[in-house]
């Protein structure tokens, strides 16, 4: 087995040619190729954050960040689905031990999709809850054996209780194929429909526990990785797909512009685009934005990892600062692909063009509520001004 993060990363790097080759087909078919998911599984990358007691490798989230950026540089949809499959292990390890046995006793390579918004309604019954609801944006659901979904506990005559996560096996939900989108098309982020599924108590985890890091699983596993709050490690790896897409677009743009000449009568024919100052400036803008975004993500994930390993509390102030970084890194990635895409000319309109696909995909990442700058930025501003922050942290 690999013993260092670099050895795991080398396995990921070896997959990049096939990921790039499948990118256009993934988008056309609206799902990551099952053969590609199988290769990621064979490389044991879905195990990187699974607890060792279940055959996993308990690697830090910084490795997941590196893999997300690399994969998304070749195909953002693959990066998004693959990294969700890897990092969901951190959330699952917070559930009671009985749930973890259900997921991983059959092997450490289980793929679990997710839909976090509390769209479901769970009615208490002896031993658990009866769950119903339609759960949107379940990325990678076509590959999943389980889904973790959000919902509210509803009792007669009482207001709904705080949000909880519910773990649902594939047999207890159906997929509603509604995923026809302009960005991240290959993620297959379809609706899941649950109609009265029984969820035993051990498959329930409160949102408050997950976002604080104080979960049942955190008391079972020795590794401090499992005490990091959910929103300190999950949003950055999603943001990393936007950064990776921008980084891949930047590399493709440089190769394209190096050899391209103008053909239009207005601009003049056979002029080298690399000689245009406007092109040089757009390239510099994009490169600086990507570099800054990547730096922010690794800084913030590194900070919470170091604090967890030192046994130090990850405070609300830490969490909100990280949330600002995740969303701002996404904003920078979008600015980078905007700068590049605006100067690709007519050739940039074709769907096979890497830059325009990255432009659509990075903008789609920015629509995620956890990464939307308007939402997260105002939450940070409220906190900095001494107001009660309204948002996810």
Secondary structure, DSSP 8 states (H G I E B T S, - for coil): ---SHHHHHHHHHHTHHHHHHHHHHHHHHTS--HHHHHHHHHTTGGGTTS-GGGT-----HHHHHHHHHHHHHH-HHHHHHHHHHHHHHHHHTTS-HHHHHHHHTT-TT--EEEEEEEEEEEEEETTEEEEEEEEEEETTGGG-SEEEEEEEE--TTS----EEEEEEEGGG-EEE-----SSSGGG--EEEEEEEEEEEGGGEEEHHHHHHT--TGGGT---GGGGS-HHHHHHHHHHHHHHHHHHHHHHHHHHHHHH-B---TTT-TT-BGGG-HHHHHHHHHHHHHHHHHHHHHHHHHHHHHHHHHTT----HHHHHHHHHHHHHHHHHHHHHHHHHHTTS-GGGGSTT-HHHHHHHHHHHHTTSTTT-HHHHHHHHHHHHTTS---S--
